[in-house]
Amino acid sequence: MGPERFETIIIGTGFSGLGLASRMKKAGRTDFVLLEKAEALGGTWRFNTYPGAECDVASVLYSYSFAPDTRWSHKWAKQPQILDYIVRFARDQQLEPHIRYKAHVVRAEWLEGEWLVTLESGDQLRARFLVSAIGQLHHPSVPEFEGLDRYAGPAFHTAEWDHSVDLAGRDVACIGTAASAVQLIPEVAKTARKLTVYHRSPNWLIDKPDRAYNRFEKWLARVFPPFAKYYRLMIWCMGEYVLLPTNRGNRLTAAILKFQHNRKLKKAFPDDPQMRERLTPDYPIGARRILLTDNYADALARDNVELVFDPVERFTTDGIVAGGRERRHDAVAFATGFVTNPFLKEIDVIGEGGLSLRERWAEGAEAYLGVITSGFPNLFMLYGPNTNTGHTSIIFKLEQQFKLVMKLIGAAGPGEVRVKPDAEAAFNAEMQSRLRDMMWAKIDESWYKDGERITNNWPGGSVEFRPF
């Protein structure tokens, strides 16, 4: 009987996969299937359920422009409401019949003008076009600490939160102080008897003026859509004209954001200049992800929170040794981020002439417009190399990629879509040249980089990312 055939296979059911599927369905291209390795849709918003989980982009902008929502409860919605938005979107767009759950893709091979996709179960499917919508932040990273396997208490990553463990009244450790931690720590500190934060390196903190929407605002957005569009534009402008210039080294915007950081620390630690200094980065603002928070610094100053700046030496049965001292912990939370630059690493992708994508990207991932790479016809990526944004919503960029993929599929006719190697090389050279002038290049290591190359981020504004 042979493998089942489709025009298009889309891997992943987060914002990327569902968004593209909705555009394909609207255009009448209904011969597609969405493969989801989990048992439910939602991508990163299904897995990241830790206390305080939310997006660091305001929800009115972190949502599809073609599917606005007037039900956001706060300017920055929490994870349950973001997941609810995605689930409702899939239902409203009638995408669920196209989804296959527990369909973990392990291999994709270009054979005779088609992609042969193999699942972990051993089942196979064929398609003319293959789209990776698996994102960049989905493989939890936990450092290999000595003795971790001997620790007797519960220990889990923020993306694998164990809700059966009640942290109230317990002695809890948190390792990590970046994007997930600034959301997690204030929530855990409210109920834990003691929270010990193992603090490796500080981050720049800026204002996140979060609040609940009032009934009038919700009503106005519902009955007068231009109001919601105007508000979305204002949030977009904040990223384009304050955060982006900071990432480019603008002294004025950097000074404004540094002032916000210093004000937060002075409020939290008014009589402790040494602590304020230890919580202030020694790298330029914008070189790593700038963190939006309205309660993190205050949480660190709570009486039941201890900051440990000594590096973790090892785990014991009962706790953690750092700075030569053992501290006992009832539970440990790892807010240690994700495996960096994971583009399609979990799938064995074989292109023309038996070329492995891992070999093709041995020195760092690259793709023309972040969407297509030479040697792999009819393979498209959403949220691929050099498409991440350090200043605004990735959803805006994704919508541009939806249009490009749809255009390429439509233009292919009975043929194949390829990018010329010299065109891709020229594009990548331009990316790396421009990225050398960004603040991300001013430090040796970050999740944006693969060695010396910045493989994740886009160097320009979001409007510039209009591929046609």
N, C-alpha and C positions, 0 to 999 in steps of 0.2 A: 504493500500500500504506500509506503514511503512517508517522509516527513510532510506535515501539513504546510501549505504555502499561503503567504500573505504578500501584499505589496510592500508593507512596512512593518517592521518590528521595532517597538519602542521599549527600552529597558529602563524601568523606574516609574514610580507613581507619586513623585513629589510635585512641586510647582512646575518643574521643567516638563516632565512627561505628560502630565495632565493638561498643561497649557497648550502644548503642541497638538495633542490629541484633539482637543476642542477645536483648534483652528482647522485641522484636517477634516474633522467631521462637518464643520460649517461649510467647507469648500467642496463637500461631496466625496472626499476620499475616505471611504469608510472601511476599506480593506486593510485594517491594521489591528495589531494586538499589542497590549501593554503587558509586559512581563514583570512581575513583582516578586522578589525573593521572600518577602514576609507574608503574613497571613492577612494583612490589611494595608490599605493605602496610606499615604501621608509622608513618606520619606523621613527626613530628619525630624519633622514635627510629630511623628508617631513615636520615635525612639527617645527623644529628649524630653523626659517627663519629670526631671528633677525639680525640687521646690524653687519657685521663682523663675522658671524657664520662660523666656520670651525672646522676641527678635529685637535687635538694637536699631531697627529702622521703624519709624512710626507706621502703624498698620494701614493707614490710608494710602501710603505709598508702597508698603510691602503687600500688595495685592494686585490682581490683574486690572489694568485700566479698562478692559472690556467687561469686567465683572465687579464693579464697585459694590461695597457693602456698607450699609448705614447702621449696622447692628454692633459695631465695635463698642465695647463698654468703656475702654480707656484709649488714650492716644497711642500707648504701647500695649497692645493686647498680650495676654499671657498665652502660653502654649495650648491649653485646651481650646481657646477660642480660635486660634490660628488653625488648629487641626480641624475644628468644626467647619471653618470656612472652606477648607480644601475638600472635606467630605461632602459638604453641600454643593460645592461647585461640580464635583464629579457626578453627583446625582442629577443636578439640574441640566448638565450637559449630556446626560445619558451615556456616560462613559463606562459605567460599571460592567455592562455586558462584554466590553472589549478587554477586561482585565483578567489575567490569570495569576492567581496567588500561589505562593510556595513554588514559584518558577524561577529558581536561582540559576542564572546564566553563568556557565563556567568556560565556554569556548565559543568562538565565532570565527568561521573560516570562509574566505572568498573562493567559491568554486563555480566555474562555468557560468559566470555572470550573475550569481546569486550568493547571498550570505546563508551559510549553514550554521544554525545556532544550536548548541548543545546545552541542555539543562543538567543540573546536578543529578536529577533523577534518571538521566540517560535518554530522555525524550529529546527529539530533534524537530526543529522547524526551519523552514526556508523563507527567505524574503528578498525582494530586489533591493530594498533599502533598509539599513539598520541605523537606529538612532540611539546613542547613549545619553540617558538622562539621569545618570546615577549621582551627579553632584560632586562636590569636593570635600564635604565634611560628614563622612559617614563611617569611617573606620576609627574607633576609639584607640587612643594611644595611652598606654600605661608604662612608665619607665620600669626597667628591670632592677628593682631594688633588691639588695641582698636580704634574704630571709623573709621575703614577702609570703612565700608559700608556707611559712611556719606561723604566721599570724593567725590567731584563733578566732578573732572577731570577724564580723561582716565587713567586706571591703569591695567597693564597686565604683565604676566610672559613672560620671553624670549621664552619659548616654545609655547606661544600662542600670538605671536607678532601681534599687530593690525597695519597693513600697511596703514590703512586709516587715521592714525594720523600722521600728519607732525610735526616733532620735530624741524625743522629748525627755528631758531630765538625764540625758546620757552625756558622757565625755566623748566628744566627736573630734576627729582630725580632718582637716581639708588640705589636700596637697594641690597647689596651683592657685594662681591669682589673676587669671586673664578673663576672657569674655564670659565663660560660664560661671566662674567663681564670683564675679561681681554681682551676679543674680542670685546665686546659691547662698553665699555666706550671710547676707542680711536675713534670709528666711530661716536658716538653721540656727543662727545666733538668738533668734527670738525664743526658742523653746529648749535648746540644749542647756544642760547644766554648765558645761564648759565647751567652748569651741577653740581648738588650737589650729591656727593657720600657719602652715609651713610656706613661708614667703620667699620664693626664689628671686624674683626680680619685679620691680614696680612697673606700673603702667600709667600712662597719662589718662586722667579722669576729667571728663567735661560734663556740663549740665545736661540732664535729661528731664525737661519740664513735663513730667508725666502727670496726668490727672484724669479723672472720670469725665466723660462727656455728659453734659446735662440734657434734660429732656427736650429743651428748646433746640439745642444743636442737632440732636438726632432727628427731630421733626423737620427742621429746616433742610438738612441734608437729604431727607427722604422726599420732600415735596418740591425742593428747588435744587436739582442736581448740580447746577453751576457752582453752588456754594461749596459742595464737596470737591469739585474739580479745582476751585480756587485754593482751597486749603491744601490739597495735594500738591499744587504748584508751589505753595509757600514752603512746604517741607522739602521739595525737590531743590528749590533755590538755596536753602540752607546748606545742602550738601555741595552743590555746584559752586557756590560763591564764598563759602567759609572753609569747609573741610577739604575740598579739592585744592584750593590755593595753598593750604597748610601742607598738604602732601607734596606740593611742588616747592616748598621752602619759603612761602610768603611770610615775611617777618611780622606784618601787621596782624594777620589772622592767627599766626602762631602765638603772638603775644596775648591776644584775646583769650585763646583757649588755655594758655598757661595760667592766666589770671584766674580762670574758673577752677583749674586744678588746685592752685595755691589757696584759693578761698575755701575750698572744701576741706583741705587739710588743716587750715588755721581754725576753722570752726570746730572740727573734730578734735584737734590736739592743740588747743590755744596756748598751753604752757609747756609744750614739749617740742622745741625746734629740732632736736635730734631725730625724733620720730618723723617729723615732717620731711626732713632731709632724706631719711631712709626710704620713705614712700614716694620720693620724687625721682623719676628716671634720669639716668645720665646720658641717654641718647636723645637725638632731636625728636620733637613732637611730630608725629606722623610716620616715623620710621617703622613702628609697629602699630597694630590696630589700636586706634583711639577708642576708649571705652566710655560709653554714655551711662551715667548712673546718678541717682538722686539720693542714695542711702548707703552706699558701700563704705565710704570713709567713716561715717557715723557708726556703722556696725563694727568696724575694726576698733573703735574707741570704747566699745562696751566693756563693762567690768568683767563679763564672763568670756571675753575673747582674749586669747594670748597670741601674739605674733612671734614666730620663731624664724629668725633670719639665717640661722646656721643650716647648711645643707643636710638633707637626710642621709645618715650613714648606713642604717640598716633597720629592718623590722625585727621585732622580737615576738614571742608568743602573745604578749599583752599590749604591745605598743610600738613606739618608734624611738630610735636613738638619733639624736642630732646634737651637735656641739658637745659630744661626750656625755649627754644626759638622756636618760630614758624617761619618756612620758607615756603613761598608760592611757589607752583609748578603747572605748567600747565599740567604736565603728570608725571606718576610714572612708572618706569620699575623695575620689580622684577627679579633680577638675583640670586635667592635664591635656586637654585638647584632642586633636585627631591626627592620624597619620598624614603627613604633609604630601602634597603633590600626588594624589592617589589615582590620577586619571586612568581609568580602565585597568588598573593593576590587578584587580581581582579576576579579570577575564583574560583568557589566553586568546588574543586576537591575531589571526594570521591573514595577511593580505596577499597581494599579487606575488607570484613566484615563491611562495612559502615564507615571505618576510614576516617576522614577528613584530608586533607593535612595541613590545618591550625592547627589542633590538633597535628598532627605528628611533625610539626615544631614550636610548641609553645615556645620552648626555643632557637629558631634560626634555620634557614634553613641549611640543609646539604644534600649531595648526593655523592654517590660513583663516583669519578672522575668528580664530578659536573654534572653528566649526568643522573643518575638513583638512586632512593631512595626506600628503602624496603617498602613493603605493597602496591606498586603501579606498578603492572606488565605492561610491554609494554608502559610505560610512559618515555619519554626521554626529557631532557632539554638541550638546547643550551645556552651558556653564563649563566649557572646556578651557584649555590653556589660554592664559592672558585675557580672560574675560571677567575675572573677579573685580569687584569694585571696592575701593577703600573709603568711599565717601557717600554712596547713595544706594538705592535699592537695586538688587540684582534682578528683580522682576522686570524693570524697564529694559535691561539688556536682553533678558530672555525673550521678551516680546519681539525685539528686533531679530533675534536668532530664529524665532518661529517663522517670521516672514522670509528670512533667507532660505531656510530649509524648504519651505513650501515652494519658493520660487525655483530652487534647484531641482526639486522633484518634478515640478511641472515642466521645466525646460528639458528634462532628460529624455522625454519621449520614450522610445524603445531602447535608447542607448544608456550610457553610464556617465556618472558625474565624477570627474577627476579634477584635481588641482595640479597645475604644472609645478614641478619641483623648484624651478627658479623663481616662480611667483611666490611660493611659500617661503623660500629662503630669503627673498627680498623683504617680505612682510615681517618675518621674524627678526631680521637684522634691524629693521626700523623700530620694532618693539623694544629690543634690547638697548638700542641706542638712546631712545627716549626715556626708557626706564632708568638708565644710569643717572639721569638728572632728577629723579624722584627721591623723596626722603627714604623710601624703602631700601635704596641702594647704600644708605649711609651706615648700615650695621652689617655684621658678618652673618648672622643667622636669624631667620624668622620662617614662619610657615609659608610665607610668600615665595621663598627662594628654594632653588635646587642647586646647591653648590653656589657658584658665582652668578648664576642666571636667575632672574625673577620670572618664574614660569606661571604664576597664578594671576598677576594683576594686569589691568589695562591702564595705560599711561595717560589717557585723555579723559575728557568729560563724557557724560552719557549721551549727549546729543551727537557727539562725533561718531559714536558707534552706530552708524546707520550705513550698513554695508552696500546699499544700492539706492 
